[in-house]
């Protein structure tokens, strides 16, 4: 075999070995950082008493319906009155995302502080955001009354009433 053929073969072999990393090699040291912790799912519907929810909203169509954990949503619960006149969604999200989520929602509409719910709560047109000092999640309540005139104050009152029912 000629010298140039050997060099070409070795070069090709080195190139293929460098490109063919299938992840089976030893892990690389990335400075000691660890992967982010996996947060446990939250059964939001279990945090609500269906009878108490009905006292606030009236008869529910279909009861409380759990939403599974997916992505940064740790769980959820949705419910509505007949004919979807009042619809409520309650979601749990990682506590570490509270400030960023509220900052983003505040860019879309002003955030108004809400007293008497959680450790800290604000309401924007995007819903009610409730933080708890002792939880790995925060709660996002979206309450909507489908009426002829949109009244954000009524939606805020409903969201706060539902948030006050949460037992965490």
Secondary structure, 3 states (H helix, E strand, C coil): CCHHHHHHHHHHHHHHHHHCCCCCCCCCCCCCCCCCCCCCCCCCHHHCCHHHHHHHHCCECCCCEEECCECCEEEEEEEEEHHHCEEEEEEEEEHHHHHHHHHHHHHHCCCEECCCCCCEEEEECCEEEEECCCCCEEEEEEEEECCCCCCHHHHHHHHHHHHHHCCC
